[in-house]
Structure formats: C-alpha cells, structure tokens
Amino acid sequence: MTIDDLKNFVVLYQTRNVSDAAVELLMTQSALSKRIHAMENELDTKLISWS
C-alpha cells in the first residue's frame, strides 16, 4: 500500500462515488477499483461496500 493508495481511498470516501473520485484522481474507474480491492486484500478487510 502506498501513500497514493491512501489518498485514493480518502477521495473516494469524500465523494462517495467511484466515478467522481476517478475523475478527480485522473484515473479510470477500473484502476481505482483495482487499487481499492488491492488495499482490501492487503488489510484483509472491506473498506467500502460495493453494492
């Protein structure tokens, strides 16, 4: 996990929307989702509800 991963999570938390967060972070929704899933796997816990 990197500082950028934590920044991504914070932006996602603040926007509450993957699409909006991805735009703000200048990345694709897919890339953001993959990074969040990688964080969840590394921490062995759910960080957000994907439903």
mmJSON file of the N, C-alpha and C atoms, coordinates in Angstrom:
{"data_MODEL":{"atom_site":{
"group_PDB":["ATOM","ATOM","ATOM","ATOM","ATOM","ATOM","ATOM","ATOM","ATOM","ATOM","ATOM","ATOM","ATOM","ATOM","ATOM","ATOM","ATOM","ATOM","ATOM","ATOM","ATOM","ATOM","ATOM","ATOM","ATOM","ATOM","ATOM","ATOM","ATOM","ATOM","ATOM","ATOM","ATOM","ATOM","ATOM","ATOM","ATOM","ATOM","ATOM","ATOM","ATOM","ATOM","ATOM","ATOM","ATOM","ATOM","ATOM","ATOM","ATOM","ATOM","ATOM","ATOM","ATOM","ATOM","ATOM","ATOM","ATOM","ATOM","ATOM","ATOM","ATOM","ATOM","ATOM","ATOM","ATOM","ATOM","ATOM","ATOM","ATOM","ATOM","ATOM","ATOM","ATOM","ATOM","ATOM","ATOM","ATOM","ATOM","ATOM","ATOM","ATOM","ATOM","ATOM","ATOM","ATOM","ATOM","ATOM","ATOM","ATOM","ATOM","ATOM","ATOM","ATOM","ATOM","ATOM","ATOM","ATOM","ATOM","ATOM","ATOM","ATOM","ATOM","ATOM","ATOM","ATOM","ATOM","ATOM","ATOM","ATOM","ATOM","ATOM","ATOM","ATOM","ATOM","ATOM","ATOM","ATOM","ATOM","ATOM","ATOM","ATOM","ATOM","ATOM","ATOM","ATOM","ATOM","ATOM","ATOM","ATOM","ATOM","ATOM","ATOM","ATOM","ATOM","ATOM","ATOM","ATOM","ATOM","ATOM","ATOM","ATOM","ATOM","ATOM","ATOM","ATOM","ATOM","ATOM","ATOM","ATOM","ATOM","ATOM","ATOM","ATOM"],
"id":[1,2,3,4,5,6,7,8,9,10,11,12,13,14,15,16,17,18,19,20,21,22,23,24,25,26,27,28,29,30,31,32,33,34,35,36,37,38,39,40,41,42,43,44,45,46,47,48,49,50,51,52,53,54,55,56,57,58,59,60,61,62,63,64,65,66,67,68,69,70,71,72,73,74,75,76,77,78,79,80,81,82,83,84,85,86,87,88,89,90,91,92,93,94,95,96,97,98,99,100,101,102,103,104,105,106,107,108,109,110,111,112,113,114,115,116,117,118,119,120,121,122,123,124,125,126,127,128,129,130,131,132,133,134,135,136,137,138,139,140,141,142,143,144,145,146,147,148,149,150,151,152,153],
"type_symbol":["N","C","C","N","C","C","N","C","C","N","C","C","N","C","C","N","C","C","N","C","C","N","C","C","N","C","C","N","C","C","N","C","C","N","C","C","N","C","C","N","C","C","N","C","C","N","C","C","N","C","C","N","C","C","N","C","C","N","C","C","N","C","C","N","C","C","N","C","C","N","C","C","N","C","C","N","C","C","N","C","C","N","C","C","N","C","C","N","C","C","N","C","C","N","C","C","N","C","C","N","C","C","N","C","C","N","C","C","N","C","C","N","C","C","N","C","C","N","C","C","N","C","C","N","C","C","N","C","C","N","C","C","N","C","C","N","C","C","N","C","C","N","C","C","N","C","C","N","C","C","N","C","C"],
"label_atom_id":["N","CA","C","N","CA","C","N","CA","C","N","CA","C","N","CA","C","N","CA","C","N","CA","C","N","CA","C","N","CA","C","N","CA","C","N","CA","C","N","CA","C","N","CA","C","N","CA","C","N","CA","C","N","CA","C","N","CA","C","N","CA","C","N","CA","C","N","CA","C","N","CA","C","N","CA","C","N","CA","C","N","CA","C","N","CA","C","N","CA","C","N","CA","C","N","CA","C","N","CA","C","N","CA","C","N","CA","C","N","CA","C","N","CA","C","N","CA","C","N","CA","C","N","CA","C","N","CA","C","N","CA","C","N","CA","C","N","CA","C","N","CA","C","N","CA","C","N","CA","C","N","CA","C","N","CA","C","N","CA","C","N","CA","C","N","CA","C","N","CA","C","N","CA","C","N","CA","C"],
"label_alt_id":[null,null,null,null,null,null,null,null,null,null,null,null,null,null,null,null,null,null,null,null,null,null,null,null,null,null,null,null,null,null,null,null,null,null,null,null,null,null,null,null,null,null,null,null,null,null,null,null,null,null,null,null,null,null,null,null,null,null,null,null,null,null,null,null,null,null,null,null,null,null,null,null,null,null,null,null,null,null,null,null,null,null,null,null,null,null,null,null,null,null,null,null,null,null,null,null,null,null,null,null,null,null,null,null,null,null,null,null,null,null,null,null,null,null,null,null,null,null,null,null,null,null,null,null,null,null,null,null,null,null,null,null,null,null,null,null,null,null,null,null,null,null,null,null,null,null,null,null,null,null,null,null,null],
"label_comp_id":["MET","MET","MET","THR","THR","THR","ILE","ILE","ILE","ASP","ASP","ASP","ASP","ASP","ASP","LEU","LEU","LEU","LYS","LYS","LYS","ASN","ASN","ASN","PHE","PHE","PHE","VAL","VAL","VAL","VAL","VAL","VAL","LEU","LEU","LEU","TYR","TYR","TYR","GLN","GLN","GLN","THR","THR","THR","ARG","ARG","ARG","ASN","ASN","ASN","VAL","VAL","VAL","SER","SER","SER","ASP","ASP","ASP","ALA","ALA","ALA","ALA","ALA","ALA","VAL","VAL","VAL","GLU","GLU","GLU","LEU","LEU","LEU","LEU","LEU","LEU","MET","MET","MET","THR","THR","THR","GLN","GLN","GLN","SER","SER","SER","ALA","ALA","ALA","LEU","LEU","LEU","SER","SER","SER","LYS","LYS","LYS","ARG","ARG","ARG","ILE","ILE","ILE","HIS","HIS","HIS","ALA","ALA","ALA","MET","MET","MET","GLU","GLU","GLU","ASN","ASN","ASN","GLU","GLU","GLU","LEU","LEU","LEU","ASP","ASP","ASP","THR","THR","THR","LYS","LYS","LYS","LEU","LEU","LEU","ILE","ILE","ILE","SER","SER","SER","TRP","TRP","TRP","SER","SER","SER"],
"label_asym_id":["A","A","A","A","A","A","A","A","A","A","A","A","A","A","A","A","A","A","A","A","A","A","A","A","A","A","A","A","A","A","A","A","A","A","A","A","A","A","A","A","A","A","A","A","A","A","A","A","A","A","A","A","A","A","A","A","A","A","A","A","A","A","A","A","A","A","A","A","A","A","A","A","A","A","A","A","A","A","A","A","A","A","A","A","A","A","A","A","A","A","A","A","A","A","A","A","A","A","A","A","A","A","A","A","A","A","A","A","A","A","A","A","A","A","A","A","A","A","A","A","A","A","A","A","A","A","A","A","A","A","A","A","A","A","A","A","A","A","A","A","A","A","A","A","A","A","A","A","A","A","A","A","A"],
"label_entity_id":["1","1","1","1","1","1","1","1","1","1","1","1","1","1","1","1","1","1","1","1","1","1","1","1","1","1","1","1","1","1","1","1","1","1","1","1","1","1","1","1","1","1","1","1","1","1","1","1","1","1","1","1","1","1","1","1","1","1","1","1","1","1","1","1","1","1","1","1","1","1","1","1","1","1","1","1","1","1","1","1","1","1","1","1","1","1","1","1","1","1","1","1","1","1","1","1","1","1","1","1","1","1","1","1","1","1","1","1","1","1","1","1","1","1","1","1","1","1","1","1","1","1","1","1","1","1","1","1","1","1","1","1","1","1","1","1","1","1","1","1","1","1","1","1","1","1","1","1","1","1","1","1","1"],
"label_seq_id":[1,1,1,2,2,2,3,3,3,4,4,4,5,5,5,6,6,6,7,7,7,8,8,8,9,9,9,10,10,10,11,11,11,12,12,12,13,13,13,14,14,14,15,15,15,16,16,16,17,17,17,18,18,18,19,19,19,20,20,20,21,21,21,22,22,22,23,23,23,24,24,24,25,25,25,26,26,26,27,27,27,28,28,28,29,29,29,30,30,30,31,31,31,32,32,32,33,33,33,34,34,34,35,35,35,36,36,36,37,37,37,38,38,38,39,39,39,40,40,40,41,41,41,42,42,42,43,43,43,44,44,44,45,45,45,46,46,46,47,47,47,48,48,48,49,49,49,50,50,50,51,51,51],
"pdbx_PDB_ins_code":[null,null,null,null,null,null,null,null,null,null,null,null,null,null,null,null,null,null,null,null,null,null,null,null,null,null,null,null,null,null,null,null,null,null,null,null,null,null,null,null,null,null,null,null,null,null,null,null,null,null,null,null,null,null,null,null,null,null,null,null,null,null,null,null,null,null,null,null,null,null,null,null,null,null,null,null,null,null,null,null,null,null,null,null,null,null,null,null,null,null,null,null,null,null,null,null,null,null,null,null,null,null,null,null,null,null,null,null,null,null,null,null,null,null,null,null,null,null,null,null,null,null,null,null,null,null,null,null,null,null,null,null,null,null,null,null,null,null,null,null,null,null,null,null,null,null,null,null,null,null,null,null,null],
"Cartn_x":[0.855,0.0,0.902,0.474,1.27,0.487,1.173,0.522,-0.557,-0.28,-1.274,-2.522,-2.34,-3.497,-4.356,-3.719,-4.465,-5.177,-4.508,-5.129,-6.345,-6.196,-7.316,-8.5,-8.241,-9.301,-9.992,-9.217,-9.792,-10.694,-10.216,-11.031,-12.308,-12.197,-13.379,-14.346,-13.837,-14.682,-15.385,-14.66,-15.235,-16.299,-16.059,-17.009,-18.164,-17.91,-18.913,-19.354,-18.486,-18.836,-17.555,-17.453,-16.233,-15.968,-17.011,-16.847,-16.307,-16.909,-16.456,-15.042,-14.743,-13.406,-12.375,-12.699,-11.776,-11.483,-12.508,-12.307,-11.388,-11.65,-10.825,-9.379,-9.191,-7.85,-7.164,-7.87,-7.341,-6.961,-7.881,-7.671,-9.002,-8.951,-10.184,-10.875,-12.17,-12.916,-12.343,-11.976,-11.418,-10.117,-9.249,-7.965,-8.186,-9.109,-9.396,-9.973,-10.906,-11.494,-10.44,-9.542,-8.471,-7.573,-7.245,-6.384,-7.087,-8.379,-9.125,-9.23,-9.499,-9.558,-8.202,-7.12,-5.783,-5.548,-6.002,-5.883,-6.695,-7.91,-8.756,-8.093,-7.491,-6.805,-5.602,-4.842,-3.663,-4.033,-5.122,-5.56,-6.488,-6.911,-7.822,-9.11,-9.669,-10.929,-11.594,-12.895,-13.633,-13.513,-13.154,-13.059,-14.324,-14.968,-16.222,-17.177,-18.453,-19.464,-19.662,-19.484,-19.543,-20.95,-21.952,-23.32,-24.021],
"Cartn_y":[-1.171,0.0,1.236,2.202,3.43,4.632,5.739,6.995,7.338,7.106,7.373,6.517,5.277,4.418,5.022,5.519,6.152,7.41,8.19,9.395,9.0,7.949,7.469,7.097,6.395,5.987,7.204,8.189,9.393,10.121,10.273,10.943,10.149,8.839,8.003,8.158,8.158,8.33,9.688,10.727,12.072,12.23,11.651,11.813,10.816,9.666,8.6,8.057,8.241,7.81,7.467,6.23,5.785,6.616,6.912,7.682,9.082,9.769,11.119,11.107,10.126,10.021,9.771,8.9,8.594,9.832,10.618,11.867,12.804,12.966,13.853,13.377,12.07,11.486,11.285,11.626,11.483,10.035,9.115,7.71,7.091,5.89,5.226,4.635,4.398,3.752,2.372,1.675,0.334,0.357,1.292,1.389,1.711,2.618,2.972,1.772,1.085,-0.093,-1.155,-1.374,-2.355,-1.966,-0.689,-0.249,-0.418,-0.097,-0.251,-1.733,-2.586,-4.029,-4.548,-4.048,-4.462,-4.05,-2.85,-2.416,-3.327,-3.654,-4.532,-5.896,-6.42,-7.707,-7.619,-6.544,-6.38,-6.241,-5.524,-5.3,-6.398,-7.275,-8.37,-7.864,-6.797,-6.241,-5.45,-5.285,-4.457,-2.994,-2.161,-0.731,0.004,-0.5,0.1,-0.997,-0.66,-1.568,-1.278,-2.288,-2.098,-2.223,-2.384,-2.55,-1.248],
"Cartn_z":[0.0,0.0,0.0,-0.782,-0.904,-0.376,-0.265,0.116,-0.907,-2.185,-3.23,-3.042,-2.605,-2.333,-1.226,-0.195,0.905,0.423,-0.413,-0.987,-1.816,-2.623,-3.433,-2.559,-1.467,-0.564,0.05,0.46,1.068,0.073,-1.16,-2.177,-2.439,-2.532,-2.732,-1.564,-0.364,0.821,0.784,0.419,0.394,-0.69,-1.847,-2.95,-2.871,-2.221,-2.101,-3.461,-4.476,-5.821,-6.577,-7.07,-7.75,-9.0,-9.744,-10.975,-10.689,-9.73,-9.38,-8.813,-7.987,-7.413,-8.5,-9.439,-10.527,-11.356,-11.641,-12.397,-11.621,-10.337,-9.506,-9.428,-9.425,-9.307,-10.658,-11.74,-13.1,-13.411,-13.075,-13.369,-13.791,-14.322,-14.716,-13.493,-13.637,-12.562,-12.265,-13.326,-13.181,-12.381,-12.703,-11.991,-10.511,-10.243,-8.853,-8.105,-8.715,-8.083,-7.791,-8.735,-8.532,-7.372,-7.25,-6.156,-4.805,-4.755,-3.508,-3.142,-4.127,-3.867,-3.387,-3.949,-3.508,-2.052,-1.692,-0.3,0.616,0.188,0.994,1.19,0.134,0.24,1.166,1.043,1.89,3.356,3.627,5.003,5.513,4.603,4.93,5.579,4.989,5.47,4.353,4.455,3.496,3.906,2.943,3.203,2.792,1.724,1.268,0.856,0.812,0.309,-1.161,-2.017,-3.458,-4.016,-3.181,-3.685,-3.916],
"occupancy":[1.0,1.0,1.0,1.0,1.0,1.0,1.0,1.0,1.0,1.0,1.0,1.0,1.0,1.0,1.0,1.0,1.0,1.0,1.0,1.0,1.0,1.0,1.0,1.0,1.0,1.0,1.0,1.0,1.0,1.0,1.0,1.0,1.0,1.0,1.0,1.0,1.0,1.0,1.0,1.0,1.0,1.0,1.0,1.0,1.0,1.0,1.0,1.0,1.0,1.0,1.0,1.0,1.0,1.0,1.0,1.0,1.0,1.0,1.0,1.0,1.0,1.0,1.0,1.0,1.0,1.0,1.0,1.0,1.0,1.0,1.0,1.0,1.0,1.0,1.0,1.0,1.0,1.0,1.0,1.0,1.0,1.0,1.0,1.0,1.0,1.0,1.0,1.0,1.0,1.0,1.0,1.0,1.0,1.0,1.0,1.0,1.0,1.0,1.0,1.0,1.0,1.0,1.0,1.0,1.0,1.0,1.0,1.0,1.0,1.0,1.0,1.0,1.0,1.0,1.0,1.0,1.0,1.0,1.0,1.0,1.0,1.0,1.0,1.0,1.0,1.0,1.0,1.0,1.0,1.0,1.0,1.0,1.0,1.0,1.0,1.0,1.0,1.0,1.0,1.0,1.0,1.0,1.0,1.0,1.0,1.0,1.0,1.0,1.0,1.0,1.0,1.0,1.0],
"B_iso_or_equiv":[0.0,0.0,0.0,0.0,0.0,0.0,0.0,0.0,0.0,0.0,0.0,0.0,0.0,0.0,0.0,0.0,0.0,0.0,0.0,0.0,0.0,0.0,0.0,0.0,0.0,0.0,0.0,0.0,0.0,0.0,0.0,0.0,0.0,0.0,0.0,0.0,0.0,0.0,0.0,0.0,0.0,0.0,0.0,0.0,0.0,0.0,0.0,0.0,0.0,0.0,0.0,0.0,0.0,0.0,0.0,0.0,0.0,0.0,0.0,0.0,0.0,0.0,0.0,0.0,0.0,0.0,0.0,0.0,0.0,0.0,0.0,0.0,0.0,0.0,0.0,0.0,0.0,0.0,0.0,0.0,0.0,0.0,0.0,0.0,0.0,0.0,0.0,0.0,0.0,0.0,0.0,0.0,0.0,0.0,0.0,0.0,0.0,0.0,0.0,0.0,0.0,0.0,0.0,0.0,0.0,0.0,0.0,0.0,0.0,0.0,0.0,0.0,0.0,0.0,0.0,0.0,0.0,0.0,0.0,0.0,0.0,0.0,0.0,0.0,0.0,0.0,0.0,0.0,0.0,0.0,0.0,0.0,0.0,0.0,0.0,0.0,0.0,0.0,0.0,0.0,0.0,0.0,0.0,0.0,0.0,0.0,0.0,0.0,0.0,0.0,0.0,0.0,0.0],
"pdbx_formal_charge":[null,null,null,null,null,null,null,null,null,null,null,null,null,null,null,null,null,null,null,null,null,null,null,null,null,null,null,null,null,null,null,null,null,null,null,null,null,null,null,null,null,null,null,null,null,null,null,null,null,null,null,null,null,null,null,null,null,null,null,null,null,null,null,null,null,null,null,null,null,null,null,null,null,null,null,null,null,null,null,null,null,null,null,null,null,null,null,null,null,null,null,null,null,null,null,null,null,null,null,null,null,null,null,null,null,null,null,null,null,null,null,null,null,null,null,null,null,null,null,null,null,null,null,null,null,null,null,null,null,null,null,null,null,null,null,null,null,null,null,null,null,null,null,null,null,null,null,null,null,null,null,null,null],
"auth_seq_id":[1,1,1,2,2,2,3,3,3,4,4,4,5,5,5,6,6,6,7,7,7,8,8,8,9,9,9,10,10,10,11,11,11,12,12,12,13,13,13,14,14,14,15,15,15,16,16,16,17,17,17,18,18,18,19,19,19,20,20,20,21,21,21,22,22,22,23,23,23,24,24,24,25,25,25,26,26,26,27,27,27,28,28,28,29,29,29,30,30,30,31,31,31,32,32,32,33,33,33,34,34,34,35,35,35,36,36,36,37,37,37,38,38,38,39,39,39,40,40,40,41,41,41,42,42,42,43,43,43,44,44,44,45,45,45,46,46,46,47,47,47,48,48,48,49,49,49,50,50,50,51,51,51],
"auth_comp_id":["MET","MET","MET","THR","THR","THR","ILE","ILE","ILE","ASP","ASP","ASP","ASP","ASP","ASP","LEU","LEU","LEU","LYS","LYS","LYS","ASN","ASN","ASN","PHE","PHE","PHE","VAL","VAL","VAL","VAL","VAL","VAL","LEU","LEU","LEU","TYR","TYR","TYR","GLN","GLN","GLN","THR","THR","THR","ARG","ARG","ARG","ASN","ASN","ASN","VAL","VAL","VAL","SER","SER","SER","ASP","ASP","ASP","ALA","ALA","ALA","ALA","ALA","ALA","VAL","VAL","VAL","GLU","GLU","GLU","LEU","LEU","LEU","LEU","LEU","LEU","MET","MET","MET","THR","THR","THR","GLN","GLN","GLN","SER","SER","SER","ALA","ALA","ALA","LEU","LEU","LEU","SER","SER","SER","LYS","LYS","LYS","ARG","ARG","ARG","ILE","ILE","ILE","HIS","HIS","HIS","ALA","ALA","ALA","MET","MET","MET","GLU","GLU","GLU","ASN","ASN","ASN","GLU","GLU","GLU","LEU","LEU","LEU","ASP","ASP","ASP","THR","THR","THR","LYS","LYS","LYS","LEU","LEU","LEU","ILE","ILE","ILE","SER","SER","SER","TRP","TRP","TRP","SER","SER","SER"],
"auth_asym_id":["A","A","A","A","A","A","A","A","A","A","A","A","A","A","A","A","A","A","A","A","A","A","A","A","A","A","A","A","A","A","A","A","A","A","A","A","A","A","A","A","A","A","A","A","A","A","A","A","A","A","A","A","A","A","A","A","A","A","A","A","A","A","A","A","A","A","A","A","A","A","A","A","A","A","A","A","A","A","A","A","A","A","A","A","A","A","A","A","A","A","A","A","A","A","A","A","A","A","A","A","A","A","A","A","A","A","A","A","A","A","A","A","A","A","A","A","A","A","A","A","A","A","A","A","A","A","A","A","A","A","A","A","A","A","A","A","A","A","A","A","A","A","A","A","A","A","A","A","A","A","A","A","A"],
"auth_atom_id":["N","CA","C","N","CA","C","N","CA","C","N","CA","C","N","CA","C","N","CA","C","N","CA","C","N","CA","C","N","CA","C","N","CA","C","N","CA","C","N","CA","C","N","CA","C","N","CA","C","N","CA","C","N","CA","C","N","CA","C","N","CA","C","N","CA","C","N","CA","C","N","CA","C","N","CA","C","N","CA","C","N","CA","C","N","CA","C","N","CA","C","N","CA","C","N","CA","C","N","CA","C","N","CA","C","N","CA","C","N","CA","C","N","CA","C","N","CA","C","N","CA","C","N","CA","C","N","CA","C","N","CA","C","N","CA","C","N","CA","C","N","CA","C","N","CA","C","N","CA","C","N","CA","C","N","CA","C","N","CA","C","N","CA","C","N","CA","C","N","CA","C","N","CA","C","N","CA","C"],
"pdbx_PDB_model_num":[1,1,1,1,1,1,1,1,1,1,1,1,1,1,1,1,1,1,1,1,1,1,1,1,1,1,1,1,1,1,1,1,1,1,1,1,1,1,1,1,1,1,1,1,1,1,1,1,1,1,1,1,1,1,1,1,1,1,1,1,1,1,1,1,1,1,1,1,1,1,1,1,1,1,1,1,1,1,1,1,1,1,1,1,1,1,1,1,1,1,1,1,1,1,1,1,1,1,1,1,1,1,1,1,1,1,1,1,1,1,1,1,1,1,1,1,1,1,1,1,1,1,1,1,1,1,1,1,1,1,1,1,1,1,1,1,1,1,1,1,1,1,1,1,1,1,1,1,1,1,1,1,1]
}}}
